[in-house]
Amino acid sequence: MRKIILSVLGLLLIAAALLLSKSMIDNKQKPKPRYSKTIKTVFVENVTNKEIPIVIKASGNLVAKNKIELFSEVQGVLHTTKKEFKVGVNFLENETLLNINSDEFYASLQSQKSNLINSITAIMPDIRLDFPKEFNKWQTYLNSFDLNNATPKLPSFSTDKEKYFVSGKGITTGYFNVKNLEVKLKKYSIKAPYKGILTETFVTDGTLVRAGQKLGEFIDPSIFEMEVSINAAFADLLKIGNSVSLTNLERTKTYSGKVVRVNGKVDLASQTVKAFIEVAHKDLKDGMYLEAHVVAKSEKNAFEVSRKLLINNNSVYTVKDTILKLIEVNPVYFNAESVVIKGLPNNTSVLTQSVPGAFDGMVVKIQKNN
């Protein structure tokens, strides 16, 4: 009996504890949640439509406009002049770059000249008898002939009979053989075609030079050209004479140039057109890498914004009465970081920085750019 009473009391206590806990849970005050409404701050600027130059960017290496590779057309031992034939040496126009020993060839030339004089001397008696009127001019020619100077031009023929007689004696052939050797003798000395500097040399004093051997490279360091590849879509914008602004890799120096040639052919593989830019400056060097900004044309009533602000390539966000509004525009030219657009009225407030999660109709707080 006692056990039954204790069991009933235990059940009553458990039931009372459950009822009490339920009552406490039901009466507990729940705090109402609070939501804070955040309004994003955006940066804007007022649109001012104006004429914007369309600038095409390209890059390339400078090449001296006047550059020649020096080759030997004759054979002999190299003799340098007063100036050393080495990289970095400057020469004036018509100054001798180098000499190749021509003693043997010069002796051969003098021998041919002597043979020519002997041939003319041998026909003088016949000329006196058969062509008495022509004797004085041939005598004058012999008297003016100097072995140490260039061979004078043969006297002109008065009649065909005189021409056939002189030619039949081999004098005309001998004369042109001598002139050919005189031309070749000049090739033993190489002169500077313009004021410039040696940029490559492959021989030194005493080197045995062979015909066809490359001797070095000579350039004019005062004027350069740069070849750039422009997208074929802008080929119609490229005009000879277009101004070009060039900068170095560090963008610390700027140079002015102009388009001097445009290739009429589109490269099949890259679909680009090659343009050649001429530039002159004392700081420039052959092989220097530069970036070119070619002014192709100007777009009127246009505005330039960052490419990050262009939505779907045809719209931008504007702000009117603290409300974002998406407006369609007409992009006319894309740069690497910006885009030139048309279609925005003047004084329209346009975003200058992208806003994460932006949407049409979004409430924002305006902060104008300085």
Summary of the structure (lengths in Angstrom):
residues: 370
radius of gyration: 45.5
end to end distance: 94.3
largest distance: 182.5
contacts: 993
relative contact order: 0.19
helix: 27%
strand: 38%
